[in-house]
Amino acid sequence: FYAFVAPAGVSQAMIAFHFTTDWGSWYLDDVTVQSPANPSRNLIDNGAFESGNLGSQWKFCDTRFSWLTGGSVVSHTHNFGSYAYESQGM
């Protein structure tokens, strides 16, 4: 759990995740951002990857290895639901 308060006038923000792995893949699932005004609503579209694809709001970027192009949404190794994001294996 992490609490963030946006400065006045800010209506959009970027969330960046940093993962390290020596070998193989890592997985991401069930990303949630809640507003204190409406904690039952997830402000991230497709935060659990349940659409079965990344959609337009998720971007992959590896600043160390430009040849890594990302990963894909998979139907195994998920936390809840049916899908999770799996990084490209090495």
PyMOL Python script that loads the backbone (N, CA, C, O; Angstrom):
from pymol import cmd

cmd.read_pdbstr("""\
ATOM      1  N   PHE A   1       0.844  -1.175   0.000  1.00  0.00           N
ATOM      2  CA  PHE A   1       0.000   0.000   0.000  1.00  0.00           C
ATOM      3  C   PHE A   1       0.881   1.228   0.000  1.00  0.00           C
ATOM      4  O   PHE A   1       1.835   1.317   0.773  1.00  0.00           O
ATOM      5  N   TYR A   2       0.566   2.170  -0.862  1.00  0.00           N
ATOM      6  CA  TYR A   2       1.290   3.427  -0.931  1.00  0.00           C
ATOM      7  C   TYR A   2       0.280   4.543  -1.157  1.00  0.00           C
ATOM      8  O   TYR A   2      -0.576   4.429  -2.035  1.00  0.00           O
ATOM      9  N   ALA A   3       0.363   5.609  -0.388  1.00  0.00           N
ATOM     10  CA  ALA A   3      -0.547   6.749  -0.542  1.00  0.00           C
ATOM     11  C   ALA A   3       0.173   7.869  -1.277  1.00  0.00           C
ATOM     12  O   ALA A   3       1.310   8.209  -0.951  1.00  0.00           O
ATOM     13  N   PHE A   4      -0.496   8.437  -2.270  1.00  0.00           N
ATOM     14  CA  PHE A   4       0.044   9.541  -3.061  1.00  0.00           C
ATOM     15  C   PHE A   4      -1.026  10.606  -3.181  1.00  0.00           C
ATOM     16  O   PHE A   4      -2.183  10.302  -3.471  1.00  0.00           O
ATOM     17  N   VAL A   5      -0.649  11.837  -2.961  1.00  0.00           N
ATOM     18  CA  VAL A   5      -1.568  12.955  -3.131  1.00  0.00           C
ATOM     19  C   VAL A   5      -1.039  13.807  -4.285  1.00  0.00           C
ATOM     20  O   VAL A   5       0.062  14.354  -4.208  1.00  0.00           O
ATOM     21  N   ALA A   6      -1.824  13.914  -5.343  1.00  0.00           N
ATOM     22  CA  ALA A   6      -1.415  14.690  -6.519  1.00  0.00           C
ATOM     23  C   ALA A   6      -1.446  16.176  -6.192  1.00  0.00           C
ATOM     24  O   ALA A   6      -2.320  16.631  -5.453  1.00  0.00           O
ATOM     25  N   PRO A   7      -0.504  16.931  -6.732  1.00  0.00           N
ATOM     26  CA  PRO A   7      -0.534  18.386  -6.542  1.00  0.00           C
ATOM     27  C   PRO A   7      -1.791  18.988  -7.171  1.00  0.00           C
ATOM     28  O   PRO A   7      -2.372  18.407  -8.087  1.00  0.00           O
ATOM     29  N   ALA A   8      -2.196  20.127  -6.688  1.00  0.00           N
ATOM     30  CA  ALA A   8      -3.381  20.810  -7.211  1.00  0.00           C
ATOM     31  C   ALA A   8      -3.240  21.029  -8.711  1.00  0.00           C
ATOM     32  O   ALA A   8      -2.180  21.429  -9.193  1.00  0.00           O
ATOM     33  N   GLY A   9      -4.306  20.767  -9.436  1.00  0.00           N
ATOM     34  CA  GLY A   9      -4.319  20.983 -10.876  1.00  0.00           C
ATOM     35  C   GLY A   9      -3.832  19.804 -11.703  1.00  0.00           C
ATOM     36  O   GLY A   9      -3.936  19.840 -12.929  1.00  0.00           O
ATOM     37  N   VAL A  10      -3.307  18.767 -11.078  1.00  0.00           N
ATOM     38  CA  VAL A  10      -2.815  17.600 -11.812  1.00  0.00           C
ATOM     39  C   VAL A  10      -3.972  16.623 -12.018  1.00  0.00           C
ATOM     40  O   VAL A  10      -4.620  16.205 -11.059  1.00  0.00           O
ATOM     41  N   SER A  11      -4.223  16.264 -13.274  1.00  0.00           N
ATOM     42  CA  SER A  11      -5.328  15.351 -13.563  1.00  0.00           C
ATOM     43  C   SER A  11      -4.859  14.016 -14.129  1.00  0.00           C
ATOM     44  O   SER A  11      -5.656  13.086 -14.253  1.00  0.00           O
ATOM     45  N   GLN A  12      -3.573  13.908 -14.473  1.00  0.00           N
ATOM     46  CA  GLN A  12      -3.030  12.649 -14.974  1.00  0.00           C
ATOM     47  C   GLN A  12      -1.682  12.392 -14.324  1.00  0.00           C
ATOM     48  O   GLN A  12      -0.969  13.324 -13.950  1.00  0.00           O
ATOM     49  N   ALA A  13      -1.340  11.110 -14.195  1.00  0.00           N
ATOM     50  CA  ALA A  13      -0.045  10.738 -13.631  1.00  0.00           C
ATOM     51  C   ALA A  13       0.411   9.438 -14.261  1.00  0.00           C
ATOM     52  O   ALA A  13      -0.402   8.667 -14.771  1.00  0.00           O
ATOM     53  N   MET A  14       1.701   9.197 -14.224  1.00  0.00           N
ATOM     54  CA  MET A  14       2.261   7.953 -14.721  1.00  0.00           C
ATOM     55  C   MET A  14       2.784   7.150 -13.534  1.00  0.00           C
ATOM     56  O   MET A  14       3.448   7.692 -12.650  1.00  0.00           O
ATOM     57  N   ILE A  15       2.481   5.866 -13.522  1.00  0.00           N
ATOM     58  CA  ILE A  15       3.006   4.974 -12.505  1.00  0.00           C
ATOM     59  C   ILE A  15       4.047   4.088 -13.177  1.00  0.00           C
ATOM     60  O   ILE A  15       3.772   3.471 -14.206  1.00  0.00           O
ATOM     61  N   ALA A  16       5.233   4.026 -12.598  1.00  0.00           N
ATOM     62  CA  ALA A  16       6.301   3.205 -13.167  1.00  0.00           C
ATOM     63  C   ALA A  16       6.659   2.097 -12.185  1.00  0.00           C
ATOM     64  O   ALA A  16       6.769   2.325 -10.980  1.00  0.00           O
ATOM     65  N   PHE A  17       6.836   0.916 -12.712  1.00  0.00           N
ATOM     66  CA  PHE A  17       7.261  -0.233 -11.916  1.00  0.00           C
ATOM     67  C   PHE A  17       8.662  -0.626 -12.358  1.00  0.00           C
ATOM     68  O   PHE A  17       8.991  -0.548 -13.542  1.00  0.00           O
ATOM     69  N   HIS A  18       9.474  -1.041 -11.422  1.00  0.00           N
ATOM     70  CA  HIS A  18      10.818  -1.506 -11.744  1.00  0.00           C
ATOM     71  C   HIS A  18      10.979  -2.909 -11.166  1.00  0.00           C
ATOM     72  O   HIS A  18      10.861  -3.116  -9.958  1.00  0.00           O
ATOM     73  N   PHE A  19      11.248  -3.858 -12.042  1.00  0.00           N
ATOM     74  CA  PHE A  19      11.436  -5.245 -11.619  1.00  0.00           C
ATOM     75  C   PHE A  19      12.817  -5.709 -12.048  1.00  0.00           C
ATOM     76  O   PHE A  19      13.321  -5.294 -13.091  1.00  0.00           O
ATOM     77  N   THR A  20      13.419  -6.555 -11.256  1.00  0.00           N
ATOM     78  CA  THR A  20      14.708  -7.127 -11.590  1.00  0.00           C
ATOM     79  C   THR A  20      14.593  -8.640 -11.533  1.00  0.00           C
ATOM     80  O   THR A  20      14.027  -9.205 -10.597  1.00  0.00           O
ATOM     81  N   THR A  21      15.136  -9.279 -12.547  1.00  0.00           N
ATOM     82  CA  THR A  21      15.197 -10.733 -12.549  1.00  0.00           C
ATOM     83  C   THR A  21      16.514 -11.151 -13.177  1.00  0.00           C
ATOM     84  O   THR A  21      16.958 -10.555 -14.159  1.00  0.00           O
ATOM     85  N   ASP A  22      17.130 -12.161 -12.620  1.00  0.00           N
ATOM     86  CA  ASP A  22      18.377 -12.670 -13.181  1.00  0.00           C
ATOM     87  C   ASP A  22      18.123 -13.575 -14.369  1.00  0.00           C
ATOM     88  O   ASP A  22      18.953 -13.672 -15.273  1.00  0.00           O
ATOM     89  N   TRP A  23      16.981 -14.235 -14.369  1.00  0.00           N
ATOM     90  CA  TRP A  23      16.677 -15.160 -15.446  1.00  0.00           C
ATOM     91  C   TRP A  23      15.178 -15.423 -15.458  1.00  0.00           C
ATOM     92  O   TRP A  23      14.556 -15.519 -14.400  1.00  0.00           O
ATOM     93  N   GLY A  24      14.612 -15.536 -16.609  1.00  0.00           N
ATOM     94  CA  GLY A  24      13.209 -15.895 -16.706  1.00  0.00           C
ATOM     95  C   GLY A  24      12.301 -14.684 -16.740  1.00  0.00           C
ATOM     96  O   GLY A  24      12.719 -13.581 -17.090  1.00  0.00           O
ATOM     97  N   SER A  25      11.072 -14.905 -16.376  1.00  0.00           N
ATOM     98  CA  SER A  25      10.034 -13.889 -16.466  1.00  0.00           C
ATOM     99  C   SER A  25       9.604 -13.400 -15.094  1.00  0.00           C
ATOM    100  O   SER A  25       9.852 -14.052 -14.080  1.00  0.00           O
ATOM    101  N   TRP A  26       8.969 -12.265 -15.079  1.00  0.00           N
ATOM    102  CA  TRP A  26       8.267 -11.790 -13.891  1.00  0.00           C
ATOM    103  C   TRP A  26       6.825 -11.521 -14.292  1.00  0.00           C
ATOM    104  O   TRP A  26       6.516 -11.368 -15.474  1.00  0.00           O
ATOM    105  N   TYR A  27       5.945 -11.463 -13.296  1.00  0.00           N
ATOM    106  CA  TYR A  27       4.510 -11.340 -13.550  1.00  0.00           C
ATOM    107  C   TYR A  27       3.946 -10.148 -12.795  1.00  0.00           C
ATOM    108  O   TYR A  27       4.419  -9.798 -11.714  1.00  0.00           O
ATOM    109  N   LEU A  28       2.926  -9.532 -13.382  1.00  0.00           N
ATOM    110  CA  LEU A  28       2.247  -8.399 -12.762  1.00  0.00           C
ATOM    111  C   LEU A  28       0.750  -8.632 -12.896  1.00  0.00           C
ATOM    112  O   LEU A  28       0.259  -8.974 -13.971  1.00  0.00           O
ATOM    113  N   ASP A  29       0.028  -8.442 -11.791  1.00  0.00           N
ATOM    114  CA  ASP A  29      -1.413  -8.634 -11.818  1.00  0.00           C
ATOM    115  C   ASP A  29      -2.059  -7.781 -10.738  1.00  0.00           C
ATOM    116  O   ASP A  29      -1.442  -7.474  -9.717  1.00  0.00           O
ATOM    117  N   ASP A  30      -3.289  -7.410 -10.972  1.00  0.00           N
ATOM    118  CA  ASP A  30      -4.131  -6.721  -9.993  1.00  0.00           C
ATOM    119  C   ASP A  30      -3.550  -5.399  -9.495  1.00  0.00           C
ATOM    120  O   ASP A  30      -3.361  -5.211  -8.293  1.00  0.00           O
ATOM    121  N   VAL A  31      -3.271  -4.494 -10.419  1.00  0.00           N
ATOM    122  CA  VAL A  31      -2.789  -3.154 -10.076  1.00  0.00           C
ATOM    123  C   VAL A  31      -4.003  -2.270  -9.833  1.00  0.00           C
ATOM    124  O   VAL A  31      -4.889  -2.173 -10.682  1.00  0.00           O
ATOM    125  N   THR A  32      -4.041  -1.628  -8.674  1.00  0.00           N
ATOM    126  CA  THR A  32      -5.201  -0.830  -8.294  1.00  0.00           C
ATOM    127  C   THR A  32      -4.767   0.550  -7.822  1.00  0.00           C
ATOM    128  O   THR A  32      -3.819   0.687  -7.048  1.00  0.00           O
ATOM    129  N   VAL A  33      -5.467   1.561  -8.296  1.00  0.00           N
ATOM    130  CA  VAL A  33      -5.308   2.918  -7.787  1.00  0.00           C
ATOM    131  C   VAL A  33      -6.710   3.394  -7.403  1.00  0.00           C
ATOM    132  O   VAL A  33      -7.638   3.344  -8.211  1.00  0.00           O
ATOM    133  N   GLN A  34      -6.846   3.852  -6.172  1.00  0.00           N
ATOM    134  CA  GLN A  34      -8.157   4.258  -5.671  1.00  0.00           C
ATOM    135  C   GLN A  34      -8.151   5.723  -5.287  1.00  0.00           C
ATOM    136  O   GLN A  34      -7.152   6.256  -4.803  1.00  0.00           O
ATOM    137  N   SER A  35      -9.272   6.354  -5.510  1.00  0.00           N
ATOM    138  CA  SER A  35      -9.482   7.722  -5.057  1.00  0.00           C
ATOM    139  C   SER A  35     -10.089   7.676  -3.661  1.00  0.00           C
ATOM    140  O   SER A  35     -10.978   6.862  -3.413  1.00  0.00           O
ATOM    141  N   PRO A  36      -9.635   8.528  -2.739  1.00  0.00           N
ATOM    142  CA  PRO A  36     -10.269   8.565  -1.424  1.00  0.00           C
ATOM    143  C   PRO A  36     -11.764   8.879  -1.504  1.00  0.00           C
ATOM    144  O   PRO A  36     -12.533   8.468  -0.635  1.00  0.00           O
ATOM    145  N   ALA A  37     -12.173   9.601  -2.540  1.00  0.00           N
ATOM    146  CA  ALA A  37     -13.582   9.954  -2.697  1.00  0.00           C
ATOM    147  C   ALA A  37     -14.437   8.762  -3.123  1.00  0.00           C
ATOM    148  O   ALA A  37     -15.637   8.737  -2.852  1.00  0.00           O
ATOM    149  N   ASN A  38     -13.830   7.771  -3.789  1.00  0.00           N
ATOM    150  CA  ASN A  38     -14.568   6.595  -4.253  1.00  0.00           C
ATOM    151  C   ASN A  38     -13.637   5.378  -4.234  1.00  0.00           C
ATOM    152  O   ASN A  38     -13.190   4.930  -5.290  1.00  0.00           O
ATOM    153  N   PRO A  39     -13.343   4.843  -3.051  1.00  0.00           N
ATOM    154  CA  PRO A  39     -12.368   3.753  -2.933  1.00  0.00           C
ATOM    155  C   PRO A  39     -12.788   2.439  -3.587  1.00  0.00           C
ATOM    156  O   PRO A  39     -11.954   1.546  -3.737  1.00  0.00           O
ATOM    157  N   SER A  40     -14.033   2.293  -3.974  1.00  0.00           N
ATOM    158  CA  SER A  40     -14.459   1.047  -4.613  1.00  0.00           C
ATOM    159  C   SER A  40     -14.186   1.042  -6.119  1.00  0.00           C
ATOM    160  O   SER A  40     -14.341   0.006  -6.765  1.00  0.00           O
ATOM    161  N   ARG A  41     -13.788   2.167  -6.678  1.00  0.00           N
ATOM    162  CA  ARG A  41     -13.525   2.269  -8.120  1.00  0.00           C
ATOM    163  C   ARG A  41     -12.029   2.248  -8.385  1.00  0.00           C
ATOM    164  O   ARG A  41     -11.282   3.017  -7.780  1.00  0.00           O
ATOM    165  N   ASN A  42     -11.581   1.368  -9.291  1.00  0.00           N
ATOM    166  CA  ASN A  42     -10.183   1.327  -9.707  1.00  0.00           C
ATOM    167  C   ASN A  42      -9.976   2.389 -10.786  1.00  0.00           C
ATOM    168  O   ASN A  42     -10.657   2.363 -11.811  1.00  0.00           O
ATOM    169  N   LEU A  43      -9.057   3.309 -10.573  1.00  0.00           N
ATOM    170  CA  LEU A  43      -8.791   4.372 -11.532  1.00  0.00           C
ATOM    171  C   LEU A  43      -7.934   3.901 -12.708  1.00  0.00           C
ATOM    172  O   LEU A  43      -7.766   4.638 -13.679  1.00  0.00           O
ATOM    173  N   ILE A  44      -7.394   2.695 -12.634  1.00  0.00           N
ATOM    174  CA  ILE A  44      -6.596   2.139 -13.722  1.00  0.00           C
ATOM    175  C   ILE A  44      -7.475   1.222 -14.556  1.00  0.00           C
ATOM    176  O   ILE A  44      -8.030   0.247 -14.051  1.00  0.00           O
ATOM    177  N   ASP A  45      -7.595   1.542 -15.833  1.00  0.00           N
ATOM    178  CA  ASP A  45      -8.329   0.666 -16.745  1.00  0.00           C
ATOM    179  C   ASP A  45      -7.522  -0.601 -16.966  1.00  0.00           C
ATOM    180  O   ASP A  45      -6.317  -0.536 -17.208  1.00  0.00           O
ATOM    181  N   ASN A  46      -8.168  -1.740 -16.887  1.00  0.00           N
ATOM    182  CA  ASN A  46      -7.542  -3.033 -17.148  1.00  0.00           C
ATOM    183  C   ASN A  46      -6.385  -3.318 -16.192  1.00  0.00           C
ATOM    184  O   ASN A  46      -5.377  -3.893 -16.603  1.00  0.00           O
ATOM    185  N   GLY A  47      -6.513  -2.927 -14.935  1.00  0.00           N
ATOM    186  CA  GLY A  47      -5.456  -3.139 -13.948  1.00  0.00           C
ATOM    187  C   GLY A  47      -5.218  -4.596 -13.605  1.00  0.00           C
ATOM    188  O   GLY A  47      -4.171  -4.939 -13.055  1.00  0.00           O
ATOM    189  N   ALA A  48      -6.164  -5.452 -13.917  1.00  0.00           N
ATOM    190  CA  ALA A  48      -5.995  -6.887 -13.675  1.00  0.00           C
ATOM    191  C   ALA A  48      -5.785  -7.647 -14.984  1.00  0.00           C
ATOM    192  O   ALA A  48      -5.725  -8.876 -14.989  1.00  0.00           O
ATOM    193  N   PHE A  49      -5.675  -6.911 -16.097  1.00  0.00           N
ATOM    194  CA  PHE A  49      -5.440  -7.486 -17.427  1.00  0.00           C
ATOM    195  C   PHE A  49      -6.553  -8.430 -17.863  1.00  0.00           C
ATOM    196  O   PHE A  49      -6.331  -9.314 -18.690  1.00  0.00           O
ATOM    197  N   GLU A  50      -7.743  -8.246 -17.310  1.00  0.00           N
ATOM    198  CA  GLU A  50      -8.852  -9.156 -17.594  1.00  0.00           C
ATOM    199  C   GLU A  50      -9.471  -8.954 -18.973  1.00  0.00           C
ATOM    200  O   GLU A  50     -10.352  -9.717 -19.369  1.00  0.00           O
ATOM    201  N   SER A  51      -9.025  -7.942 -19.706  1.00  0.00           N
ATOM    202  CA  SER A  51      -9.487  -7.813 -21.092  1.00  0.00           C
ATOM    203  C   SER A  51      -8.767  -8.833 -21.978  1.00  0.00           C
ATOM    204  O   SER A  51      -9.156  -9.046 -23.126  1.00  0.00           O
ATOM    205  N   GLY A  52      -7.716  -9.462 -21.439  1.00  0.00           N
ATOM    206  CA  GLY A  52      -6.951 -10.443 -22.197  1.00  0.00           C
ATOM    207  C   GLY A  52      -5.843  -9.837 -23.028  1.00  0.00           C
ATOM    208  O   GLY A  52      -5.146 -10.557 -23.743  1.00  0.00           O
ATOM    209  N   ASN A  53      -5.662  -8.507 -22.948  1.00  0.00           N
ATOM    210  CA  ASN A  53      -4.562  -7.850 -23.665  1.00  0.00           C
ATOM    211  C   ASN A  53      -4.115  -6.630 -22.859  1.00  0.00           C
ATOM    212  O   ASN A  53      -4.736  -6.282 -21.854  1.00  0.00           O
ATOM    213  N   LEU A  54      -3.048  -5.989 -23.300  1.00  0.00           N
ATOM    214  CA  LEU A  54      -2.517  -4.833 -22.574  1.00  0.00           C
ATOM    215  C   LEU A  54      -3.379  -3.593 -22.716  1.00  0.00           C
ATOM    216  O   LEU A  54      -3.383  -2.750 -21.819  1.00  0.00           O
ATOM    217  N   GLY A  55      -4.100  -3.455 -23.797  1.00  0.00           N
ATOM    218  CA  GLY A  55      -4.861  -2.243 -24.019  1.00  0.00           C
ATOM    219  C   GLY A  55      -3.940  -1.088 -24.361  1.00  0.00           C
ATOM    220  O   GLY A  55      -2.747  -1.292 -24.588  1.00  0.00           O
ATOM    221  N   SER A  56      -4.467   0.101 -24.400  1.00  0.00           N
ATOM    222  CA  SER A  56      -3.681   1.255 -24.849  1.00  0.00           C
ATOM    223  C   SER A  56      -2.977   2.002 -23.720  1.00  0.00           C
ATOM    224  O   SER A  56      -2.091   2.811 -23.994  1.00  0.00           O
ATOM    225  N   GLN A  57      -3.338   1.760 -22.466  1.00  0.00           N
ATOM    226  CA  GLN A  57      -2.750   2.533 -21.367  1.00  0.00           C
ATOM    227  C   GLN A  57      -1.466   1.927 -20.815  1.00  0.00           C
ATOM    228  O   GLN A  57      -0.712   2.620 -20.132  1.00  0.00           O
ATOM    229  N   TRP A  58      -1.198   0.661 -21.088  1.00  0.00           N
ATOM    230  CA  TRP A  58       0.003   0.008 -20.576  1.00  0.00           C
ATOM    231  C   TRP A  58       1.119   0.121 -21.595  1.00  0.00           C
ATOM    232  O   TRP A  58       0.917  -0.184 -22.771  1.00  0.00           O
ATOM    233  N   LYS A  59       2.297   0.557 -21.161  1.00  0.00           N
ATOM    234  CA  LYS A  59       3.476   0.680 -22.028  1.00  0.00           C
ATOM    235  C   LYS A  59       4.636  -0.036 -21.361  1.00  0.00           C
ATOM    236  O   LYS A  59       4.801   0.030 -20.143  1.00  0.00           O
ATOM    237  N   PHE A  60       5.438  -0.720 -22.164  1.00  0.00           N
ATOM    238  CA  PHE A  60       6.623  -1.397 -21.657  1.00  0.00           C
ATOM    239  C   PHE A  60       7.848  -0.623 -22.092  1.00  0.00           C
ATOM    240  O   PHE A  60       7.947  -0.218 -23.250  1.00  0.00           O
ATOM    241  N   CYS A  61       8.777  -0.412 -21.186  1.00  0.00           N
ATOM    242  CA  CYS A  61      10.009   0.299 -21.507  1.00  0.00           C
ATOM    243  C   CYS A  61      11.132  -0.287 -20.669  1.00  0.00           C
ATOM    244  O   CYS A  61      11.022  -0.363 -19.445  1.00  0.00           O
ATOM    245  N   ASP A  62      12.205  -0.700 -21.318  1.00  0.00           N
ATOM    246  CA  ASP A  62      13.387  -1.176 -20.599  1.00  0.00           C
ATOM    247  C   ASP A  62      14.548  -0.284 -21.017  1.00  0.00           C
ATOM    248  O   ASP A  62      15.031  -0.374 -22.146  1.00  0.00           O
ATOM    249  N   THR A  63      14.989   0.568 -20.119  1.00  0.00           N
ATOM    250  CA  THR A  63      16.031   1.537 -20.452  1.00  0.00           C
ATOM    251  C   THR A  63      17.413   0.902 -20.523  1.00  0.00           C
ATOM    252  O   THR A  63      18.336   1.503 -21.073  1.00  0.00           O
ATOM    253  N   ARG A  64      17.575  -0.301 -19.978  1.00  0.00           N
ATOM    254  CA  ARG A  64      18.881  -0.954 -19.998  1.00  0.00           C
ATOM    255  C   ARG A  64      19.099  -1.763 -21.273  1.00  0.00           C
ATOM    256  O   ARG A  64      20.194  -1.768 -21.835  1.00  0.00           O
ATOM    257  N   PHE A  65      18.047  -2.446 -21.723  1.00  0.00           N
ATOM    258  CA  PHE A  65      18.173  -3.350 -22.858  1.00  0.00           C
ATOM    259  C   PHE A  65      17.095  -3.002 -23.885  1.00  0.00           C
ATOM    260  O   PHE A  65      15.960  -3.469 -23.782  1.00  0.00           O
ATOM    261  N   SER A  66      17.448  -2.193 -24.861  1.00  0.00           N
ATOM    262  CA  SER A  66      16.446  -1.742 -25.826  1.00  0.00           C
ATOM    263  C   SER A  66      15.890  -2.884 -26.666  1.00  0.00           C
ATOM    264  O   SER A  66      14.828  -2.735 -27.271  1.00  0.00           O
ATOM    265  N   TRP A  67      16.576  -4.014 -26.720  1.00  0.00           N
ATOM    266  CA  TRP A  67      16.096  -5.159 -27.495  1.00  0.00           C
ATOM    267  C   TRP A  67      14.968  -5.901 -26.797  1.00  0.00           C
ATOM    268  O   TRP A  67      14.288  -6.715 -27.422  1.00  0.00           O
ATOM    269  N   LEU A  68      14.757  -5.637 -25.516  1.00  0.00           N
ATOM    270  CA  LEU A  68      13.598  -6.228 -24.838  1.00  0.00           C
ATOM    271  C   LEU A  68      12.369  -5.434 -25.248  1.00  0.00           C
ATOM    272  O   LEU A  68      12.321  -4.218 -25.058  1.00  0.00           O
ATOM    273  N   THR A  69      11.408  -6.091 -25.791  1.00  0.00           N
ATOM    274  CA  THR A  69      10.246  -5.379 -26.313  1.00  0.00           C
ATOM    275  C   THR A  69       9.012  -5.520 -25.444  1.00  0.00           C
ATOM    276  O   THR A  69       7.972  -4.946 -25.768  1.00  0.00           O
ATOM    277  N   GLY A  70       9.089  -6.251 -24.374  1.00  0.00           N
ATOM    278  CA  GLY A  70       7.937  -6.360 -23.492  1.00  0.00           C
ATOM    279  C   GLY A  70       7.563  -7.783 -23.207  1.00  0.00           C
ATOM    280  O   GLY A  70       8.420  -8.659 -23.084  1.00  0.00           O
ATOM    281  N   GLY A  71       6.294  -8.003 -23.105  1.00  0.00           N
ATOM    282  CA  GLY A  71       5.771  -9.314 -22.791  1.00  0.00           C
ATOM    283  C   GLY A  71       4.372  -9.426 -23.329  1.00  0.00           C
ATOM    284  O   GLY A  71       4.033  -8.832 -24.352  1.00  0.00           O
ATOM    285  N   SER A  72       3.561 -10.192 -22.634  1.00  0.00           N
ATOM    286  CA  SER A  72       2.190 -10.381 -23.106  1.00  0.00           C
ATOM    287  C   SER A  72       1.283 -10.739 -21.935  1.00  0.00           C
ATOM    288  O   SER A  72       1.744 -11.083 -20.847  1.00  0.00           O
ATOM    289  N   VAL A  73       0.009 -10.649 -22.186  1.00  0.00           N
ATOM    290  CA  VAL A  73      -0.982 -11.053 -21.195  1.00  0.00           C
ATOM    291  C   VAL A  73      -1.190 -12.555 -21.366  1.00  0.00           C
ATOM    292  O   VAL A  73      -1.425 -13.040 -22.472  1.00  0.00           O
ATOM    293  N   VAL A  74      -1.101 -13.282 -20.251  1.00  0.00           N
ATOM    294  CA  VAL A  74      -1.182 -14.741 -20.290  1.00  0.00           C
ATOM    295  C   VAL A  74      -2.281 -15.234 -19.354  1.00  0.00           C
ATOM    296  O   VAL A  74      -2.708 -14.522 -18.444  1.00  0.00           O
ATOM    297  N   SER A  75      -2.726 -16.457 -19.593  1.00  0.00           N
ATOM    298  CA  SER A  75      -3.806 -17.025 -18.771  1.00  0.00           C
ATOM    299  C   SER A  75      -3.279 -18.032 -17.755  1.00  0.00           C
ATOM    300  O   SER A  75      -4.019 -18.911 -17.313  1.00  0.00           O
ATOM    301  N   HIS A  76      -2.018 -17.911 -17.387  1.00  0.00           N
ATOM    302  CA  HIS A  76      -1.461 -18.742 -16.319  1.00  0.00           C
ATOM    303  C   HIS A  76      -0.678 -17.832 -15.373  1.00  0.00           C
ATOM    304  O   HIS A  76      -0.344 -16.704 -15.735  1.00  0.00           O
ATOM    305  N   THR A  77      -0.390 -18.303 -14.194  1.00  0.00           N
ATOM    306  CA  THR A  77       0.364 -17.562 -13.183  1.00  0.00           C
ATOM    307  C   THR A  77      -0.291 -16.224 -12.852  1.00  0.00           C
ATOM    308  O   THR A  77       0.391 -15.206 -12.733  1.00  0.00           O
ATOM    309  N   HIS A  78      -1.591 -16.229 -12.707  1.00  0.00           N
ATOM    310  CA  HIS A  78      -2.315 -15.012 -12.339  1.00  0.00           C
ATOM    311  C   HIS A  78      -2.657 -15.052 -10.859  1.00  0.00           C
ATOM    312  O   HIS A  78      -2.676 -16.117 -10.243  1.00  0.00           O
ATOM    313  N   ASN A  79      -2.923 -13.896 -10.303  1.00  0.00           N
ATOM    314  CA  ASN A  79      -3.281 -13.785  -8.896  1.00  0.00           C
ATOM    315  C   ASN A  79      -4.775 -14.052  -8.716  1.00  0.00           C
ATOM    316  O   ASN A  79      -5.159 -15.015  -8.052  1.00  0.00           O
ATOM    317  N   PHE A  80      -5.604 -13.216  -9.296  1.00  0.00           N
ATOM    318  CA  PHE A  80      -7.055 -13.397  -9.294  1.00  0.00           C
ATOM    319  C   PHE A  80      -7.538 -13.240 -10.726  1.00  0.00           C
ATOM    320  O   PHE A  80      -6.816 -12.701 -11.564  1.00  0.00           O
ATOM    321  N   GLY A  81      -8.722 -13.693 -11.014  1.00  0.00           N
ATOM    322  CA  GLY A  81      -9.242 -13.590 -12.367  1.00  0.00           C
ATOM    323  C   GLY A  81      -8.621 -14.634 -13.273  1.00  0.00           C
ATOM    324  O   GLY A  81      -8.274 -15.731 -12.835  1.00  0.00           O
ATOM    325  N   SER A  82      -8.484 -14.280 -14.541  1.00  0.00           N
ATOM    326  CA  SER A  82      -8.007 -15.248 -15.532  1.00  0.00           C
ATOM    327  C   SER A  82      -6.710 -14.862 -16.216  1.00  0.00           C
ATOM    328  O   SER A  82      -6.132 -15.686 -16.925  1.00  0.00           O
ATOM    329  N   TYR A  83      -6.225 -13.624 -16.028  1.00  0.00           N
ATOM    330  CA  TYR A  83      -5.066 -13.171 -16.782  1.00  0.00           C
ATOM    331  C   TYR A  83      -4.073 -12.416 -15.908  1.00  0.00           C
ATOM    332  O   TYR A  83      -4.418 -11.925 -14.833  1.00  0.00           O
ATOM    333  N   ALA A  84      -2.830 -12.331 -16.390  1.00  0.00           N
ATOM    334  CA  ALA A  84      -1.764 -11.532 -15.775  1.00  0.00           C
ATOM    335  C   ALA A  84      -0.806 -11.119 -16.876  1.00  0.00           C
ATOM    336  O   ALA A  84      -0.821 -11.689 -17.967  1.00  0.00           O
ATOM    337  N   TYR A  85       0.026 -10.130 -16.593  1.00  0.00           N
ATOM    338  CA  TYR A  85       1.067  -9.731 -17.535  1.00  0.00           C
ATOM    339  C   TYR A  85       2.307 -10.544 -17.238  1.00  0.00           C
ATOM    340  O   TYR A  85       2.703 -10.667 -16.079  1.00  0.00           O
ATOM    341  N   GLU A  86       2.928 -11.103 -18.268  1.00  0.00           N
ATOM    342  CA  GLU A  86       4.182 -11.841 -18.131  1.00  0.00           C
ATOM    343  C   GLU A  86       5.246 -11.137 -18.957  1.00  0.00           C
ATOM    344  O   GLU A  86       5.038 -10.866 -20.140  1.00  0.00           O
ATOM    345  N   SER A  87       6.381 -10.840 -18.342  1.00  0.00           N
ATOM    346  CA  SER A  87       7.466 -10.198 -19.074  1.00  0.00           C
ATOM    347  C   SER A  87       8.064 -11.173 -20.075  1.00  0.00           C
ATOM    348  O   SER A  87       7.860 -12.384 -19.995  1.00  0.00           O
ATOM    349  N   GLN A  88       8.793 -10.622 -21.002  1.00  0.00           N
ATOM    350  CA  GLN A  88       9.502 -11.444 -21.969  1.00  0.00           C
ATOM    351  C   GLN A  88      10.611 -12.181 -21.246  1.00  0.00           C
ATOM    352  O   GLN A  88      11.406 -11.560 -20.541  1.00  0.00           O
ATOM    353  N   GLY A  89      10.679 -13.485 -21.405  1.00  0.00           N
ATOM    354  CA  GLY A  89      11.739 -14.263 -20.766  1.00  0.00           C
ATOM    355  C   GLY A  89      13.088 -13.989 -21.382  1.00  0.00           C
ATOM    356  O   GLY A  89      13.175 -13.548 -22.528  1.00  0.00           O
ATOM    357  N   MET A  90      14.126 -14.242 -20.642  1.00  0.00           N
ATOM    358  CA  MET A  90      15.482 -14.021 -21.145  1.00  0.00           C
ATOM    359  C   MET A  90      16.112 -15.342 -21.508  1.00  0.00           C
ATOM    360  O   MET A  90      17.259 -15.378 -21.954  1.00  0.00           O
TER     361      MET A  90
END
""", "prot")
cmd.dss("prot")
cmd.show_as("cartoon", "prot")
cmd.util.cbc("prot")
cmd.orient("prot")
